[in-house]
Amino acid sequence: LEENLKPRIHWLKELGMDNSQVVKTIMNFPHLLGSYSLEENLKPKVQILRQHDFTANQIVRALAICPQLLSYSSKRWSDRFGVLHASGVLKNHTAFAFMKLTDA
């Protein structure tokens, strides 16, 4: 509990999620509680989004809608967001729908 649940809840709240979004995110993607390293997996993925000019609100909204995106590899994130960023598509969270449809 101390090692997995609390740090992840704290991290989601630091991202800007409210309590209902945290609950929804965890219920929709329970693997978030232990299958992925916070420091080596989850935080770097959010950093990729920040590097592509996603706002905190866009990140929270996208992860609350589809937390399974956190299961995608960092390489997949970088490759796809690089293409989307270059094409100007990254103006809203529709890019996340694109990622879900382009399973590699």
C-alpha positions as protocol buffer text, in pm:
chain_id: "A"
residue {
  index: 1
  type: LEU
  ca { x: 0 y: 0 z: 0 }
}
residue {
  index: 2
  type: GLU
  ca { x: 269 y: 248 z: 100 }
}
residue {
  index: 3
  type: GLU
  ca { x: 497 y: 153 z: -190 }
}
residue {
  index: 4
  type: ASN
  ca { x: 244 y: 145 z: -474 }
}
residue {
  index: 5
  type: LEU
  ca { x: -93 y: 300 z: -404 }
}
residue {
  index: 6
  type: LYS
  ca { x: -6 y: 620 z: -221 }
}
residue {
  index: 7
  type: PRO
  ca { x: 278 y: 734 z: -449 }
}
residue {
  index: 8
  type: ARG
  ca { x: 67 y: 677 z: -760 }
}
residue {
  index: 9
  type: ILE
  ca { x: -235 y: 856 z: -619 }
}
residue {
  index: 10
  type: HIS
  ca { x: -9 y: 1142 z: -514 }
}
residue {
  index: 11
  type: TRP
  ca { x: 143 y: 1153 z: -864 }
}
residue {
  index: 12
  type: LEU
  ca { x: -197 y: 1159 z: -1036 }
}
residue {
  index: 13
  type: LYS
  ca { x: -304 y: 1444 z: -809 }
}
residue {
  index: 14
  type: GLU
  ca { x: 22 y: 1629 z: -881 }
}
residue {
  index: 15
  type: LEU
  ca { x: -66 y: 1603 z: -1249 }
}
residue {
  index: 16
  type: GLY
  ca { x: -387 y: 1787 z: -1166 }
}
residue {
  index: 17
  type: MET
  ca { x: -645 y: 1511 z: -1134 }
}
residue {
  index: 18
  type: ASP
  ca { x: -926 y: 1555 z: -886 }
}
residue {
  index: 19
  type: ASN
  ca { x: -1039 y: 1267 z: -666 }
}
residue {
  index: 20
  type: SER
  ca { x: -1306 y: 1146 z: -909 }
}
residue {
  index: 21
  type: GLN
  ca { x: -1056 y: 1141 z: -1197 }
}
residue {
  index: 22
  type: VAL
  ca { x: -805 y: 949 z: -986 }
}
residue {
  index: 23
  type: VAL
  ca { x: -1068 y: 689 z: -896 }
}
residue {
  index: 24
  type: LYS
  ca { x: -1187 y: 659 z: -1256 }
}
residue {
  index: 25
  type: THR
  ca { x: -830 y: 628 z: -1386 }
}
residue {
  index: 26
  type: ILE
  ca { x: -741 y: 352 z: -1140 }
}
residue {
  index: 27
  type: MET
  ca { x: -1068 y: 165 z: -1193 }
}
residue {
  index: 28
  type: ASN
  ca { x: -1021 y: 175 z: -1571 }
}
residue {
  index: 29
  type: PHE
  ca { x: -655 y: 80 z: -1552 }
}
residue {
  index: 30
  type: PRO
  ca { x: -577 y: -106 z: -1228 }
}
residue {
  index: 31
  type: HIS
  ca { x: -232 y: -207 z: -1361 }
}
residue {
  index: 32
  type: LEU
  ca { x: -133 y: 150 z: -1286 }
}
residue {
  index: 33
  type: LEU
  ca { x: -107 y: 50 z: -921 }
}
residue {
  index: 34
  type: GLY
  ca { x: 183 y: -185 z: -958 }
}
residue {
  index: 35
  type: SER
  ca { x: 273 y: -306 z: -1304 }
}
residue {
  index: 36
  type: TYR
  ca { x: 463 y: 6 z: -1407 }
}
residue {
  index: 37
  type: SER
  ca { x: 747 y: 189 z: -1238 }
}
residue {
  index: 38
  type: LEU
  ca { x: 652 y: 542 z: -1148 }
}
residue {
  index: 39
  type: GLU
  ca { x: 1004 y: 677 z: -1201 }
}
residue {
  index: 40
  type: GLU
  ca { x: 1113 y: 467 z: -1497 }
}
residue {
  index: 41
  type: ASN
  ca { x: 788 y: 433 z: -1688 }
}
residue {
  index: 42
  type: LEU
  ca { x: 500 y: 663 z: -1597 }
}
residue {
  index: 43
  type: LYS
  ca { x: 675 y: 993 z: -1532 }
}
residue {
  index: 44
  type: PRO
  ca { x: 888 y: 974 z: -1848 }
}
residue {
  index: 45
  type: LYS
  ca { x: 574 y: 926 z: -2059 }
}
residue {
  index: 46
  type: VAL
  ca { x: 415 y: 1237 z: -1916 }
}
residue {
  index: 47
  type: GLN
  ca { x: 742 y: 1419 z: -1981 }
}
residue {
  index: 48
  type: ILE
  ca { x: 715 y: 1320 z: -2349 }
}
residue {
  index: 49
  type: LEU
  ca { x: 375 y: 1489 z: -2360 }
}
residue {
  index: 50
  type: ARG
  ca { x: 514 y: 1802 z: -2198 }
}
residue {
  index: 51
  type: GLN
  ca { x: 796 y: 1808 z: -2455 }
}
residue {
  index: 52
  type: HIS
  ca { x: 529 y: 1810 z: -2725 }
}
residue {
  index: 53
  type: ASP
  ca { x: 357 y: 2112 z: -2569 }
}
residue {
  index: 54
  type: PHE
  ca { x: 62 y: 1936 z: -2410 }
}
residue {
  index: 55
  type: THR
  ca { x: -83 y: 2142 z: -2127 }
}
residue {
  index: 56
  type: ALA
  ca { x: -137 y: 1996 z: -1783 }
}
residue {
  index: 57
  type: ASN
  ca { x: -511 y: 2004 z: -1846 }
}
residue {
  index: 58
  type: GLN
  ca { x: -478 y: 1816 z: -2175 }
}
residue {
  index: 59
  type: ILE
  ca { x: -261 y: 1550 z: -2011 }
}
residue {
  index: 60
  type: VAL
  ca { x: -504 y: 1502 z: -1723 }
}
residue {
  index: 61
  type: ARG
  ca { x: -802 y: 1487 z: -1954 }
}
residue {
  index: 62
  type: ALA
  ca { x: -642 y: 1236 z: -2191 }
}
residue {
  index: 63
  type: LEU
  ca { x: -519 y: 1007 z: -1912 }
}
residue {
  index: 64
  type: ALA
  ca { x: -854 y: 1021 z: -1736 }
}
residue {
  index: 65
  type: ILE
  ca { x: -1028 y: 924 z: -2060 }
}
residue {
  index: 66
  type: CYS
  ca { x: -784 y: 652 z: -2160 }
}
residue {
  index: 67
  type: PRO
  ca { x: -533 y: 559 z: -1889 }
}
residue {
  index: 68
  type: GLN
  ca { x: -432 y: 251 z: -2091 }
}
residue {
  index: 69
  type: LEU
  ca { x: -216 y: 487 z: -2293 }
}
residue {
  index: 70
  type: LEU
  ca { x: 32 y: 457 z: -2009 }
}
residue {
  index: 71
  type: SER
  ca { x: 85 y: 93 z: -2105 }
}
residue {
  index: 72
  type: TYR
  ca { x: 229 y: 187 z: -2445 }
}
residue {
  index: 73
  type: SER
  ca { x: 605 y: 179 z: -2479 }
}
residue {
  index: 74
  type: SER
  ca { x: 802 y: 502 z: -2455 }
}
residue {
  index: 75
  type: LYS
  ca { x: 938 y: 436 z: -2805 }
}
residue {
  index: 76
  type: ARG
  ca { x: 585 y: 417 z: -2938 }
}
residue {
  index: 77
  type: TRP
  ca { x: 500 y: 744 z: -2767 }
}
residue {
  index: 78
  type: SER
  ca { x: 808 y: 921 z: -2900 }
}
residue {
  index: 79
  type: ASP
  ca { x: 767 y: 791 z: -3255 }
}
residue {
  index: 80
  type: ARG
  ca { x: 401 y: 875 z: -3286 }
}
residue {
  index: 81
  type: PHE
  ca { x: 411 y: 1209 z: -3110 }
}
residue {
  index: 82
  type: GLY
  ca { x: 711 y: 1308 z: -3318 }
}
residue {
  index: 83
  type: VAL
  ca { x: 511 y: 1252 z: -3636 }
}
residue {
  index: 84
  type: LEU
  ca { x: 201 y: 1420 z: -3496 }
}
residue {
  index: 85
  type: HIS
  ca { x: 396 y: 1716 z: -3364 }
}
residue {
  index: 86
  type: ALA
  ca { x: 567 y: 1770 z: -3699 }
}
residue {
  index: 87
  type: SER
  ca { x: 232 y: 1759 z: -3879 }
}
residue {
  index: 88
  type: GLY
  ca { x: 66 y: 2004 z: -3640 }
}
residue {
  index: 89
  type: VAL
  ca { x: -194 y: 1757 z: -3516 }
}
residue {
  index: 90
  type: LEU
  ca { x: -96 y: 1795 z: -3151 }
}
residue {
  index: 91
  type: LYS
  ca { x: -324 y: 2086 z: -3076 }
}
residue {
  index: 92
  type: ASN
  ca { x: -569 y: 1881 z: -2870 }
}
residue {
  index: 93
  type: HIS
  ca { x: -608 y: 1538 z: -2716 }
}
residue {
  index: 94
  type: THR
  ca { x: -732 y: 1379 z: -3040 }
}
residue {
  index: 95
  type: ALA
  ca { x: -374 y: 1262 z: -3086 }
}
residue {
  index: 96
  type: PHE
  ca { x: -441 y: 1006 z: -2813 }
}
residue {
  index: 97
  type: ALA
  ca { x: -722 y: 856 z: -3021 }
}
residue {
  index: 98
  type: PHE
  ca { x: -473 y: 826 z: -3305 }
}
residue {
  index: 99
  type: MET
  ca { x: -232 y: 634 z: -3081 }
}
residue {
  index: 100
  type: LYS
  ca { x: -505 y: 389 z: -2981 }
}
residue {
  index: 101
  type: LEU
  ca { x: -585 y: 322 z: -3345 }
}
residue {
  index: 102
  type: THR
  ca { x: -227 y: 269 z: -3458 }
}
residue {
  index: 103
  type: ASP
  ca { x: -122 y: -36 z: -3265 }
}
residue {
  index: 104
  type: ALA
  ca { x: 222 y: -136 z: -3377 }
}
